[in-house]
Amino acid sequence: MRLLILFFLSTVISNLQGQESGLKEFPTLGISFSIPEGWVGQENETGYMMGSYTEPGILLAMTHETTNLTQLKTEAAAGVADQQGTQLHLAGEVTSFGTGGIEANYEGTISWQPARAFAVSLINTQGSGVTLIYMSTKEMFKDEALDLVRSTARTFKFEKVKVQPINNPGDPSNTNWNAKFQNAKLTYMNSYYSSGGSYGGYSTGGGYSDKEIIDLCSQGYFKFYSSSSMSMDTGGAFANSNSRDKGAGSWKIVNKNILQLSFHNGETKQYVLTSEEGKTMLNGYRYYCTYGTITDDGPDCF
């Protein structure tokens, strides 16, 4: 998959729509934090992007699933590289941030432009952790950004996610999942120091560390891609073990609210479906449900 990477300066924030400020809460993740004073933000595909009308650069918050501090340090030391002009390498050492986090400086390029970045990653023993990263061109990077990231990181609060009881199947408020998933693409992304969101022609970028795509086709078959479930994919491509028109296997909705994927190799995968504030949730994680109404965001069913 091609990763769009285009670095931008302070003017990018003028392209954000529906800007938010103050306290930001994600009840389904058990995460809350405060947007820095004078900054505004908006959720994108892989996290929460914040910017300022007066300061350069962006501040991006993303979830991660790493729960081991040693592993988190190893991932942070690896930096980010891709084929689109991004090459961010560790500048200095990965150091501790509090008792359950790390921080690190980075230098290199984004979209072939000299750039700097500073990140703080926090471990959450009750669920998804968070990486908070500030990025700017090298010439406009201010040392004050380190304090901005650190102070914002200290506002993060983690709580155990409370699983909501499933509504009675007869409740008319239940989603008709079978109808909703006809010719639909479900996309989950958990990125480490990366983003694929775009606003007004501007994007931030890096490399995805964890991504899953499920194409649900009305003919009853599905196609599946996962960057982390190697037992079910073909190492970087949609799993099509049989002919193209049969995809990776068959899908169906079980017991009103369970998506069941039956792979041709005999494996079965199930997801409990819920809807939280209009967001599609599979096993408690947000998946973006798209239909091709925006270029290239529909399922591969033909």
C-alpha positions in Angstrom: 0.0 0.0 0.0 1.3 3.4 -0.9 1.6 5.7 2.1 0.8 9.3 1.5 3.4 11.6 3.1 3.3 15.4 2.8 4.7 17.5 5.7 3.1 20.8 6.4 3.6 24.0 8.4 1.4 26.1 10.7 -1.1 27.0 7.9 -2.4 23.4 7.8 -4.6 24.0 10.8 -6.7 26.4 8.8 -7.8 23.4 6.8 -9.2 21.5 9.8 -13.0 21.4 10.0 -14.9 21.0 13.2 -12.0 21.9 15.4 -12.1 20.9 19.0 -10.4 22.3 22.1 -10.2 21.6 25.8 -10.8 18.1 27.2 -11.0 15.2 24.7 -12.5 11.9 25.8 -12.5 8.5 24.1 -14.9 6.4 26.3 -14.5 3.2 24.2 -10.8 3.3 24.7 -10.8 4.5 28.3 -8.5 7.4 27.3 -8.9 11.2 27.9 -6.5 14.1 27.6 -6.5 17.9 27.3 -5.7 19.6 24.0 -3.0 22.3 24.7 -4.3 25.8 25.3 -4.3 27.7 22.0 -4.4 24.6 19.9 -7.3 22.8 18.2 -7.7 19.3 17.0 -9.7 16.8 15.0 -9.8 13.0 14.8 -8.4 11.4 11.7 -8.0 7.8 10.4 -5.2 6.8 12.7 -5.3 9.1 15.7 -6.0 12.7 16.9 -4.3 15.6 15.1 -3.7 18.9 16.7 -2.4 22.2 15.4 -2.1 25.9 16.2 -3.0 29.0 14.3 0.2 30.7 15.4 2.8 27.9 16.0 4.4 25.7 13.3 4.2 21.9 13.1 1.6 19.4 14.3 1.0 17.3 17.4 -0.4 13.8 16.8 -1.7 11.3 19.3 -2.0 7.7 18.3 -2.7 4.4 20.1 -0.4 1.4 20.4 -0.8 -2.0 21.9 2.7 -2.4 23.4 2.6 -3.1 27.1 6.3 -3.9 27.7 8.6 -0.9 28.4 11.7 -2.7 26.9 9.8 -3.4 23.7 8.5 0.1 23.5 12.1 1.4 23.7 13.1 -0.9 20.9 10.3 0.3 18.7 11.1 3.9 19.4 14.8 3.4 18.6 13.9 2.0 15.2 12.7 5.3 13.8 10.6 5.5 10.6 11.4 5.0 7.0 9.4 4.6 3.8 9.6 5.1 0.0 7.9 8.5 0.0 10.8 10.6 1.4 10.4 9.9 5.1 13.5 8.9 7.0 13.4 9.8 10.7 16.2 8.3 12.8 16.8 8.5 16.5 18.7 11.6 17.6 20.3 10.8 20.9 18.9 8.2 23.3 15.5 6.9 24.3 15.0 8.0 27.8 12.4 7.4 30.5 9.3 9.6 30.9 7.8 9.1 34.3 7.4 5.5 35.5 5.5 4.1 32.5 6.7 5.9 29.4 9.6 7.0 27.2 10.6 10.0 25.2 12.9 10.5 22.2 14.1 13.0 19.6 14.2 12.4 15.9 15.9 14.0 12.9 15.7 13.3 9.2 13.3 14.0 6.4 9.6 14.0 5.8 8.6 14.2 2.1 12.3 14.8 1.4 12.3 17.9 3.5 14.6 18.3 6.5 12.5 17.7 9.6 12.7 17.1 13.4 10.3 15.3 15.7 9.9 14.7 19.4 7.8 11.9 20.9 6.5 10.6 24.2 5.0 7.1 24.4 2.9 6.0 27.4 2.1 2.4 28.4 -1.5 1.7 29.5 -1.8 -1.4 31.7 -5.6 -1.4 31.2 -5.7 -1.2 27.4 -4.3 0.8 24.5 -1.2 2.9 25.2 -0.6 6.3 23.5 2.2 7.8 21.4 2.3 11.6 21.3 4.6 13.1 18.6 5.3 16.6 17.5 6.7 17.2 14.0 8.0 20.3 12.2 10.5 21.3 9.5 14.0 21.4 10.9 14.3 25.1 10.5 11.0 25.9 12.3 11.4 23.3 15.1 11.4 25.0 18.5 12.8 23.6 21.7 9.6 24.7 23.4 7.9 21.9 21.6 9.5 19.4 24.0 7.7 21.0 26.9 4.4 21.1 24.9 4.6 17.3 24.3 5.5 16.5 27.8 2.9 18.7 29.4 0.2 17.3 27.1 1.4 13.8 27.8 0.9 14.4 31.6 -2.8 15.2 31.0 -3.5 11.7 29.6 -5.7 9.5 31.9 -6.3 5.8 31.4 -9.3 3.9 32.7 -10.5 0.4 32.3 -13.0 0.2 29.4 -16.4 -0.7 30.6 -18.0 -3.2 28.2 -21.5 -2.1 27.5 -24.1 -4.9 27.6 -25.4 -6.0 24.2 -28.9 -4.8 23.6 -31.7 -7.3 23.3 -31.8 -8.6 19.7 -35.3 -7.4 19.5 -34.4 -3.9 20.3 -35.3 -1.7 17.2 -32.2 0.5 18.0 -29.9 -2.4 17.0 -27.9 -2.0 13.8 -28.8 -4.2 10.9 -25.2 -5.4 10.5 -25.9 -7.6 7.5 -27.4 -4.7 5.5 -24.6 -2.3 6.7 -21.8 -4.6 5.6 -23.0 -5.3 2.1 -20.0 -4.4 -0.2 -18.2 -2.6 2.7 -14.6 -2.1 3.5 -13.7 -2.3 7.2 -10.3 -0.8 8.1 -8.5 -0.8 11.4 -5.2 1.0 11.9 -2.9 1.1 14.9 0.2 3.1 13.9 3.5 3.8 15.6 4.8 7.3 14.8 2.7 7.5 11.6 -0.5 8.8 10.1 -2.4 8.6 6.9 -5.0 11.3 7.6 -5.4 14.2 5.2 -7.0 17.6 5.5 -7.3 20.2 2.7 -4.6 18.4 0.7 -2.1 18.1 3.6 -1.1 14.8 5.2 1.2 13.5 7.9 2.9 10.2 7.5 5.0 7.3 8.5 4.7 3.6 8.5 1.9 1.4 9.7 2.9 -1.1 12.4 -0.5 -2.8 12.6 -3.3 -2.6 10.0 -6.3 -4.8 9.2 -8.6 -4.6 6.2 -11.7 -6.7 5.6 -13.5 -6.4 2.3 -17.1 -7.8 2.7 -18.7 -8.5 -0.6 -22.4 -8.9 -1.2 -21.8 -12.3 -2.9 -20.9 -13.7 0.5 -17.1 -13.8 0.2 -14.5 -11.6 1.9 -10.9 -10.5 1.3 -8.6 -10.1 4.3 -5.4 -8.2 4.9 -3.5 -7.9 8.1 0.0 -6.7 8.7 0.2 -8.6 12.0 -1.9 -11.8 11.5 0.5 -13.7 9.4 -1.4 -17.0 9.9 -4.3 -15.6 7.9 -2.8 -13.6 5.2 -0.2 -14.1 2.4 2.5 -11.8 3.7 1.4 -8.4 2.5 -1.5 -9.1 0.2 -5.1 -10.0 0.4 -5.6 -13.7 1.2 -7.0 -15.3 -1.9 -6.2 -19.0 -1.5 -8.8 -20.0 -4.0 -10.1 -18.4 -7.2 -10.6 -14.6 -7.2 -14.3 -14.7 -7.0 -14.2 -16.8 -3.8 -11.8 -14.4 -2.0 -10.3 -15.5 1.3 -13.5 -17.3 2.5 -17.1 -16.6 3.4 -18.6 -14.2 5.9 -21.9 -14.0 7.7 -23.6 -12.3 10.7 -24.2 -14.7 13.6 -26.6 -14.0 16.5 -27.4 -10.5 15.2 -24.2 -8.9 16.3 -21.2 -11.2 15.5 -19.3 -11.0 12.3 -17.9 -14.4 11.4 -15.1 -14.9 8.9 -14.6 -18.5 7.7 -11.3 -18.8 5.9 -10.6 -21.4 3.2 -7.8 -22.9 5.3 -10.3 -23.8 8.0 -9.6 -20.9 10.4 -12.5 -18.9 11.8 -12.4 -15.4 13.1 -15.3 -13.7 15.0 -15.9 -10.1 16.0 -18.5 -8.8 18.4 -20.2 -5.8 16.7 -21.2 -2.6 18.5 -21.9 0.9 17.5 -20.6 3.7 19.8 -21.7 7.2 18.9 -22.1 6.2 15.3 -18.7 4.5 15.2 -18.4 0.9 14.0 -16.6 -1.2 16.7 -15.3 -4.7 16.3 -14.3 -6.4 19.6 -14.1 -2.9 21.1 -11.8 -1.5 18.5 -12.8 1.1 16.0 -13.0 0.1 12.3 -13.7 2.6 9.6 -16.6 1.4 7.4 -16.4 2.7 3.8 -18.2 2.0 0.6 -16.3 3.6 -2.2 -18.1 7.0 -2.0 -14.6 8.5 -1.7 -11.9 7.4 -4.3 -10.3 4.1 -3.4 -12.1 3.7 -0.1 -14.4 0.9 -1.2 -14.0 -2.9 -1.0 -12.3 -5.0 -3.7 -15.3 -7.1 -4.8 -15.1 -7.1 -8.5 
